[in-house]
Amino acid sequence: MNYSYTVTELCRIFGGSAQNIFSDTRFQNFAIDSRKVQWGDLFICLTGERTDGHLYIQDAIKRGASCIVASRHKIKPGLLTSTTPIILVADPNRAFRDLARDYRHRLSPRARVIGITGSNGKTSTKEITAGLCRFLDNRTHATSGNFNNFVGVPLTILDAKLDEQWWVIEMGTNHFGEIETLAKVVHPHCGIITNIGESHLEFLESTEGVAHEKSGIFQGMESDSIVVVPSSLKHLRIVKQAAAQHGIRLVTYGFTHWEVARADYMAELLYFSPAVSRFRFMDATFETRIGNPLFLENLLGALTLLRLQNVDMELLRKATQTLSVEVQGRMQFREMNGYLLVNDTYNANPTSFKSVLASLRKAYPKRRLLVVAGPMAELGEESLQLHQQLGAEMHQQGVAHLFALGEDLANAYVQGWKSRSQDSPTVLHTEDLQELIAEFQKIQRHDDIVLVKGSRSAHMERVVEALAP
């Protein structure tokens, strides 16, 4: 933060009460991890699934915290009767979000806040959008990594400087109501919904549920704000209805080369390769070093949004030409000895898996495609069926060989594959990484495309490390 809050201001924001501290005492720095406390910090006792900040109050004080923000229901009685400076609140987690909300509204009125959400592609779209914005003005602040939840979003906001001109904030969810809550903290001027897919179905129940949840972004926006979405967005009708209810202008975009549905703003792909791509958009020709269709579509969404924010077209052309984007574990291309390795191991759900498969088929229609697949997590009761369906989809997409690594859910890929083909030499299921690598090396040929993908819990990066030490 580059604004200092008085205790009086903090109590107003938190709906809290202070004891053992002067009302005009100011704080500009805070900590939520006692191990990172520095002298004079405000220590906020967040409660998570695995730990509780209230357990570390004494450690925070020893390290120099000069005031504690704690729940009046959780703090130990001994601290209440001590001389420790404390601000008592109903819920420190909510107080943390409220602090971020207040800080966000102190932003310069000339600045623009872009909110990004979706089932897949949030982080790559955020990196692309932030890269373009940095070309426009180096006073650009963006979400670090995937800090997109109830802790990460407030941290992102409070880490910003109030004179920065572009804020690019990623928002994620796995339970109903989270996007609405985060959007009311972020209060975006405009936004992007990257897609709607089969993510977090364990909690969001269905893709219709995902569409309703992602539409929560509108509830943090002013009427007449603009949100852009791909014309191929699943359950576009649901999202359009939600946008209309909140007076949001929903705009669609897409490539004529790939999109089936007509978009409000279409781009024509002129040339595509892993090293350089060119396309025609809004009567201007763009060139980029982005070399895969998924990232190109994310780029188009960012360009559409920024142009609708009245950014000069020539500036956007120059920004696109200099843009370089690589996100760890997300569609990272690596030329190996005779084949192309595609590292997409950061996470997986059925929608992202299908999108990547389709993308690689578009990009390399004449090259053989091999897939090393790990299980997908948080899919709820339909998990087994969704793995089987994806196995069948891989066969249908023309995957030449499938290597499934893991336990029962990985085997479900094989079951789905075999429902389309009994050609057993083209598929392998194993729980042994070394066996998989040995079989892969027997089958791999020159010029193959090899995709490695699975959920975080599957640790598929170990396959990449074994193939490309």
VMD Tcl script that draws the C-alpha trace (Angstrom):
set ca {
  {0.00 0.00 0.00}
  {1.09 3.60 -0.50}
  {-1.65 5.03 1.72}
  {-1.47 5.06 5.49}
  {-4.64 4.31 7.45}
  {-5.42 5.68 10.91}
  {-6.87 3.36 13.53}
  {-10.09 5.37 13.29}
  {-10.29 4.72 9.54}
  {-9.56 1.02 10.02}
  {-12.27 0.66 12.67}
  {-14.75 2.32 10.31}
  {-13.79 0.04 7.41}
  {-13.81 -3.10 9.56}
  {-16.81 -2.25 11.69}
  {-14.44 -2.95 14.58}
  {-13.37 -1.52 17.91}
  {-9.85 -0.69 19.08}
  {-8.19 -1.01 22.44}
  {-4.76 -0.05 23.79}
  {-3.93 2.12 20.78}
  {-4.32 5.80 19.87}
  {-7.02 6.51 17.29}
  {-4.66 8.60 15.13}
  {-1.95 5.91 14.94}
  {-1.24 5.14 11.27}
  {-0.47 1.91 9.40}
  {0.82 1.54 5.87}
  {2.09 -2.04 6.07}
  {0.36 -5.25 7.09}
  {1.06 -8.97 7.28}
  {-1.13 -12.07 7.20}
  {1.74 -14.50 7.88}
  {3.45 -14.08 11.26}
  {6.75 -15.25 9.74}
  {6.75 -12.23 7.43}
  {5.90 -9.62 10.04}
  {8.17 -6.56 10.08}
  {8.49 -3.95 12.80}
  {5.36 -1.80 13.02}
  {3.13 -4.02 10.83}
  {-0.58 -4.51 11.30}
  {-1.08 -8.29 11.71}
  {-4.41 -9.59 10.37}
  {-5.45 -13.00 11.78}
  {-6.88 -14.77 8.74}
  {-8.54 -18.15 9.14}
  {-7.99 -20.79 6.45}
  {-8.72 -24.44 5.85}
  {-5.41 -25.56 7.36}
  {-4.49 -22.89 9.87}
  {-5.69 -19.90 11.89}
  {-3.81 -16.64 12.35}
  {-5.08 -16.37 15.91}
  {-2.65 -19.17 16.81}
  {0.31 -17.01 15.82}
  {-0.50 -13.72 17.54}
  {2.34 -14.04 20.05}
  {4.81 -14.87 17.28}
  {3.65 -11.80 15.33}
  {4.09 -9.58 18.39}
  {7.60 -10.94 19.02}
  {8.52 -10.14 15.42}
  {7.37 -6.54 15.78}
  {3.65 -6.33 14.95}
  {2.34 -3.14 16.55}
  {-1.37 -4.00 16.31}
  {-3.46 -7.14 15.85}
  {-6.71 -7.45 13.87}
  {-8.54 -10.39 15.43}
  {-11.97 -11.92 15.85}
  {-13.64 -10.90 19.08}
  {-14.92 -14.50 19.26}
  {-11.56 -16.21 18.78}
  {-9.02 -14.13 20.63}
  {-7.78 -15.56 23.92}
  {-9.18 -13.85 27.06}
  {-5.67 -13.16 28.31}
  {-4.95 -10.93 25.32}
  {-8.15 -9.00 25.88}
  {-6.99 -8.04 29.36}
  {-3.41 -7.29 28.28}
  {-1.95 -4.07 26.93}
  {-1.61 -5.52 23.41}
  {-2.93 -3.08 20.76}
  {-5.91 -4.83 19.16}
  {-8.68 -4.07 16.68}
  {-11.55 -6.48 17.33}
  {-13.72 -7.42 14.35}
  {-16.46 -9.94 13.61}
  {-14.47 -11.68 10.84}
  {-10.81 -10.88 10.01}
  {-11.15 -12.50 6.55}
  {-13.97 -10.15 5.67}
  {-12.08 -7.23 7.25}
  {-9.14 -8.03 4.93}
  {-11.40 -7.90 1.87}
  {-13.02 -4.69 3.13}
  {-9.59 -3.09 3.46}
  {-8.80 -4.04 -0.14}
  {-12.17 -2.69 -1.29}
  {-11.52 0.64 0.42}
  {-7.99 0.86 -1.02}
  {-9.30 0.09 -4.51}
  {-11.68 3.08 -4.30}
  {-8.77 5.41 -3.54}
  {-7.36 4.67 -7.01}
  {-6.85 7.59 -9.36}
  {-10.07 8.35 -11.30}
  {-8.05 8.21 -14.55}
  {-6.96 4.63 -13.95}
  {-8.75 1.57 -15.33}
  {-9.36 -1.73 -13.53}
  {-9.81 -4.82 -15.73}
  {-11.39 -7.90 -14.15}
  {-10.71 -11.32 -15.70}
  {-12.53 -14.56 -14.92}
  {-13.46 -17.81 -16.67}
  {-13.08 -21.57 -16.36}
  {-9.79 -21.68 -18.24}
  {-7.34 -19.24 -19.71}
  {-7.61 -16.66 -16.91}
  {-3.91 -16.49 -16.15}
  {-2.72 -16.44 -19.77}
  {-5.33 -13.78 -20.61}
  {-4.24 -11.77 -17.57}
  {-0.58 -11.98 -18.64}
  {-1.44 -10.99 -22.22}
  {-3.63 -8.09 -21.11}
  {-1.04 -6.88 -18.59}
  {1.68 -7.11 -21.25}
  {-0.32 -4.89 -23.60}
  {-1.11 -2.45 -20.80}
  {2.55 -2.18 -19.78}
  {3.38 -1.09 -23.32}
  {0.70 1.60 -23.03}
  {1.88 2.70 -19.58}
  {4.54 1.07 -17.41}
  {2.44 2.03 -14.39}
  {0.57 -1.26 -14.72}
  {-0.23 -3.64 -11.87}
  {-1.43 -7.22 -12.35}
  {-2.19 -10.35 -10.36}
  {0.97 -12.27 -9.51}
  {0.84 -15.91 -10.63}
  {-2.67 -17.14 -9.93}
  {-3.40 -15.15 -6.74}
  {-7.08 -15.10 -7.67}
  {-8.97 -16.22 -4.55}
  {-10.31 -14.65 -1.32}
  {-6.74 -14.10 -0.10}
  {-4.92 -13.57 -3.38}
  {-7.22 -10.87 -4.78}
  {-7.00 -8.59 -1.71}
  {-3.24 -9.15 -1.60}
  {-3.00 -8.16 -5.27}
  {-4.96 -4.96 -4.70}
  {-3.15 -3.94 -1.51}
  {0.21 -4.54 -3.21}
  {-0.60 -1.96 -5.89}
  {0.36 1.70 -6.00}
  {-2.48 4.19 -6.23}
  {-0.85 6.09 -9.11}
  {-0.76 3.02 -11.38}
  {-2.92 3.49 -14.47}
  {-3.89 -0.09 -15.32}
  {-4.89 -2.76 -12.81}
  {-5.39 -6.24 -14.30}
  {-7.02 -8.48 -11.70}
  {-7.71 -12.20 -12.09}
  {-10.64 -13.72 -10.17}
  {-11.16 -17.44 -9.60}
  {-13.78 -19.52 -7.84}
  {-14.76 -23.02 -6.79}
  {-17.92 -22.23 -4.77}
  {-21.08 -20.30 -5.57}
  {-20.94 -16.60 -4.70}
  {-17.18 -16.18 -4.74}
  {-16.93 -14.24 -8.02}
  {-19.66 -11.83 -6.89}
  {-17.83 -11.24 -3.59}
  {-14.48 -10.70 -5.31}
  {-16.00 -8.46 -8.01}
  {-17.42 -6.19 -5.31}
  {-13.87 -5.88 -3.93}
  {-12.22 -5.34 -7.33}
  {-15.03 -3.16 -8.77}
  {-13.78 -3.53 -12.36}
  {-14.38 -0.81 -14.94}
  {-14.48 -3.51 -17.63}
  {-13.76 -7.22 -17.95}
  {-13.20 -10.45 -19.83}
  {-14.89 -13.83 -19.33}
  {-12.53 -16.24 -21.08}
  {-14.86 -19.25 -21.25}
  {-17.39 -21.41 -19.43}
  {-16.47 -25.05 -18.89}
  {-16.43 -28.11 -16.69}
  {-14.38 -26.72 -13.82}
  {-14.99 -27.24 -10.08}
  {-18.15 -29.25 -10.76}
  {-17.77 -30.83 -7.33}
  {-19.09 -27.53 -5.96}
  {-20.62 -25.69 -8.94}
  {-22.65 -28.78 -9.99}
  {-22.93 -28.16 -13.75}
  {-21.66 -25.94 -16.55}
  {-24.90 -23.93 -16.16}
  {-23.83 -23.38 -12.54}
  {-20.40 -22.27 -13.75}
  {-22.06 -19.77 -16.13}
  {-24.15 -18.29 -13.31}
  {-21.10 -18.12 -11.03}
  {-18.85 -16.41 -13.59}
  {-21.66 -13.93 -14.30}
  {-21.15 -12.76 -10.72}
  {-18.52 -10.37 -12.11}
  {-21.34 -8.10 -13.30}
  {-22.47 -7.46 -9.73}
  {-19.25 -5.59 -8.98}
  {-19.51 -3.32 -12.03}
  {-21.30 -0.09 -12.86}
  {-24.07 -0.19 -15.47}
  {-22.85 0.47 -19.03}
  {-19.54 -1.26 -18.27}
  {-18.17 -3.47 -21.05}
  {-17.36 -7.17 -20.71}
  {-16.02 -9.13 -23.68}
  {-16.53 -12.86 -24.24}
  {-15.70 -15.29 -27.08}
  {-18.62 -15.82 -29.44}
  {-18.26 -19.57 -28.79}
  {-18.90 -19.10 -25.05}
  {-20.87 -22.00 -23.61}
  {-24.24 -20.94 -22.13}
  {-23.90 -17.52 -23.72}
  {-27.65 -17.05 -23.21}
  {-27.28 -17.34 -19.42}
  {-24.42 -14.85 -19.39}
  {-26.29 -12.43 -21.68}
  {-29.34 -12.51 -19.42}
  {-27.22 -11.80 -16.34}
  {-25.43 -8.96 -18.14}
  {-28.72 -7.39 -19.19}
  {-30.05 -7.54 -15.62}
  {-27.11 -5.43 -14.46}
  {-26.99 -3.10 -17.46}
  {-23.66 -4.49 -18.67}
  {-22.74 -4.24 -22.35}
  {-21.68 -7.75 -23.41}
  {-19.51 -7.86 -26.55}
  {-18.41 -10.99 -28.41}
  {-15.18 -11.59 -30.35}
  {-13.73 -14.42 -32.46}
  {-11.60 -15.52 -35.39}
  {-13.35 -16.18 -38.68}
  {-10.83 -19.03 -39.14}
  {-11.97 -20.93 -36.04}
  {-15.27 -19.58 -34.70}
  {-18.60 -21.10 -35.74}
  {-20.73 -18.39 -34.11}
  {-20.66 -14.89 -35.59}
  {-19.10 -12.31 -33.26}
  {-19.57 -8.58 -32.80}
  {-15.86 -8.18 -33.59}
  {-14.23 -10.71 -35.91}
  {-10.56 -11.16 -36.78}
  {-9.24 -12.83 -39.92}
  {-6.21 -15.10 -39.48}
  {-3.73 -14.31 -42.27}
  {-0.75 -16.45 -41.25}
  {-0.04 -18.85 -38.40}
  {3.13 -20.57 -37.17}
  {4.79 -21.31 -33.80}
  {7.14 -18.35 -34.34}
  {4.86 -15.64 -35.72}
  {1.18 -15.09 -36.50}
  {-0.65 -12.34 -38.37}
  {-4.31 -11.39 -38.39}
  {-6.61 -8.64 -39.58}
  {-8.72 -6.95 -36.91}
  {-10.78 -3.74 -37.08}
  {-9.21 -2.83 -40.44}
  {-5.65 -3.14 -39.10}
  {-3.04 -5.90 -39.52}
  {-1.51 -7.30 -36.33}
  {1.62 -9.41 -35.96}
  {2.53 -11.38 -32.84}
  {5.07 -13.90 -31.57}
  {2.24 -15.86 -29.95}
  {2.20 -19.23 -31.66}
  {-0.79 -21.20 -30.39}
  {-4.50 -20.73 -31.12}
  {-5.64 -20.62 -27.47}
  {-3.32 -17.73 -26.62}
  {-4.22 -16.01 -29.90}
  {-7.89 -16.08 -28.95}
  {-7.01 -14.71 -25.50}
  {-5.01 -11.96 -27.21}
  {-8.00 -11.10 -29.39}
  {-10.19 -10.76 -26.29}
  {-7.70 -8.37 -24.68}
  {-7.39 -6.31 -27.88}
  {-11.17 -6.09 -28.24}
  {-11.56 -4.86 -24.69}
  {-8.74 -2.30 -24.88}
  {-9.95 -0.91 -28.20}
  {-13.40 -0.48 -26.66}
  {-11.67 1.46 -23.88}
  {-10.60 3.90 -26.62}
  {-6.97 2.81 -26.75}
  {-5.39 3.95 -30.02}
  {-5.26 1.20 -32.64}
  {-1.69 1.95 -33.67}
  {-0.54 1.63 -30.06}
  {-2.29 -1.73 -29.84}
  {-0.56 -2.89 -33.04}
  {2.86 -1.95 -31.64}
  {2.08 -3.50 -28.25}
  {1.04 -6.76 -29.91}
  {4.20 -6.88 -32.00}
  {6.45 -6.61 -28.92}
  {4.33 -8.88 -26.68}
  {6.01 -11.99 -25.31}
  {4.00 -14.37 -23.12}
  {5.01 -17.61 -21.46}
  {3.12 -18.91 -18.43}
  {4.71 -21.77 -16.48}
  {2.90 -25.04 -17.16}
  {0.41 -23.51 -19.56}
  {0.84 -24.39 -23.23}
  {4.62 -24.13 -23.06}
  {6.22 -25.37 -26.27}
  {9.65 -26.98 -26.18}
  {11.46 -28.37 -29.20}
  {12.94 -31.72 -28.24}
  {15.20 -33.99 -30.25}
  {12.82 -34.75 -33.08}
  {9.47 -33.81 -31.52}
  {7.57 -30.88 -29.96}
  {6.75 -31.18 -26.24}
  {3.71 -29.22 -25.02}
  {3.75 -28.65 -21.27}
  {0.19 -27.88 -20.08}
  {0.56 -29.45 -16.65}
  {-0.54 -26.59 -14.43}
  {-4.15 -27.80 -14.23}
  {-6.87 -29.61 -16.15}
  {-10.60 -29.98 -16.52}
  {-12.58 -31.46 -19.43}
  {-13.12 -28.10 -21.12}
  {-9.47 -27.03 -20.98}
  {-8.38 -30.48 -22.15}
  {-10.72 -30.38 -25.16}
  {-9.65 -26.81 -25.96}
  {-5.97 -27.72 -25.97}
  {-6.58 -30.80 -28.11}
  {-8.58 -28.77 -30.62}
  {-5.94 -26.04 -30.56}
  {-3.11 -28.45 -31.35}
  {-5.15 -30.06 -34.11}
  {-5.75 -26.61 -35.64}
  {-2.10 -25.66 -35.36}
  {-0.54 -28.93 -36.54}
  {-3.13 -30.81 -38.63}
  {-0.57 -33.01 -40.41}
  {1.58 -34.02 -37.42}
  {0.98 -37.01 -35.18}
  {-0.44 -36.13 -31.75}
  {0.47 -38.11 -28.60}
  {-1.09 -37.40 -25.19}
  {0.22 -38.18 -21.70}
  {-2.80 -37.63 -19.43}
  {-3.15 -37.51 -15.66}
  {-6.45 -37.46 -13.71}
  {-8.62 -34.34 -13.37}
  {-9.77 -33.21 -9.92}
  {-12.90 -31.54 -8.42}
  {-15.38 -32.95 -10.95}
  {-17.87 -34.32 -8.42}
  {-20.14 -37.30 -8.99}
  {-19.68 -37.23 -12.77}
  {-15.89 -37.50 -12.54}
  {-15.60 -41.08 -13.83}
  {-17.98 -40.41 -16.71}
  {-16.20 -37.19 -17.68}
  {-12.84 -38.99 -17.80}
  {-14.38 -41.69 -20.01}
  {-15.91 -39.08 -22.29}
  {-12.57 -37.32 -22.62}
  {-10.85 -40.60 -23.47}
  {-13.36 -41.08 -26.29}
  {-12.87 -37.44 -27.33}
  {-9.11 -37.95 -27.61}
  {-9.65 -40.84 -29.98}
  {-12.13 -38.79 -31.99}
  {-9.69 -35.84 -32.19}
  {-7.19 -38.12 -33.88}
  {-4.78 -38.67 -30.99}
  {-2.41 -41.38 -32.21}
  {-1.33 -42.70 -28.80}
  {-2.69 -42.19 -25.29}
  {-0.57 -42.71 -22.16}
  {-2.68 -42.52 -18.98}
  {-0.72 -42.08 -15.74}
  {-2.38 -42.60 -12.36}
  {-4.98 -44.72 -10.60}
  {-8.67 -45.41 -11.37}
  {-9.56 -42.08 -13.00}
  {-6.60 -42.35 -15.37}
  {-7.84 -45.80 -16.35}
  {-11.21 -44.23 -17.17}
  {-9.50 -42.40 -20.05}
  {-8.55 -45.81 -21.41}
  {-12.09 -47.15 -21.01}
  {-13.44 -44.20 -23.00}
  {-10.76 -44.63 -25.65}
  {-11.53 -48.33 -26.03}
  {-15.24 -47.60 -26.39}
  {-14.23 -46.05 -29.73}
  {-11.39 -48.42 -30.59}
  {-10.13 -51.81 -29.40}
  {-6.75 -51.13 -30.99}
  {-4.90 -51.78 -27.71}
  {-1.34 -50.96 -28.89}
  {-2.37 -47.29 -29.17}
  {-3.20 -46.89 -25.47}
  {-1.39 -47.54 -22.19}
  {-2.49 -47.17 -18.56}
  {0.08 -47.36 -15.79}
  {0.81 -46.00 -12.32}
  {4.55 -46.31 -12.92}
  {6.24 -43.24 -14.42}
  {9.32 -45.17 -15.52}
  {7.19 -47.74 -17.37}
  {5.37 -44.91 -19.14}
  {8.62 -43.22 -20.20}
  {10.03 -46.52 -21.47}
  {6.92 -47.22 -23.57}
  {6.80 -43.64 -24.82}
  {10.37 -43.84 -26.06}
  {9.52 -46.98 -28.05}
  {6.59 -45.27 -29.80}
  {7.73 -41.68 -30.25}
  {8.65 -40.65 -33.78}
  {10.27 -37.68 -35.44}
  {7.91 -34.68 -35.82}
  {5.39 -35.86 -33.17}
  {3.44 -33.38 -31.04}
  {3.41 -34.59 -27.41}
  {0.90 -33.05 -24.97}
  {1.36 -33.59 -21.21}
  {-1.66 -32.53 -19.13}
  {-3.47 -33.23 -15.84}
  {-4.69 -31.56 -12.66}
  {-2.24 -30.11 -10.12}
  {-2.85 -33.09 -7.84}
  {-1.64 -35.44 -10.61}
  {1.85 -33.82 -10.61}
  {2.25 -34.25 -14.35}
  {5.24 -31.92 -14.35}
  {7.25 -35.00 -13.34}
  {6.60 -36.39 -16.84}
  {7.97 -33.19 -18.39}
  {11.00 -33.34 -16.10}
  {11.63 -36.96 -17.11}
  {11.33 -36.20 -20.82}
  {13.21 -32.89 -20.70}
  {15.63 -33.03 -17.73}
}
mol new
graphics top color blue
foreach p $ca { graphics top sphere $p radius 0.5 }
foreach p [lrange $ca 0 end-1] q [lrange $ca 1 end] { graphics top cylinder $p $q radius 0.2 }
display resetview
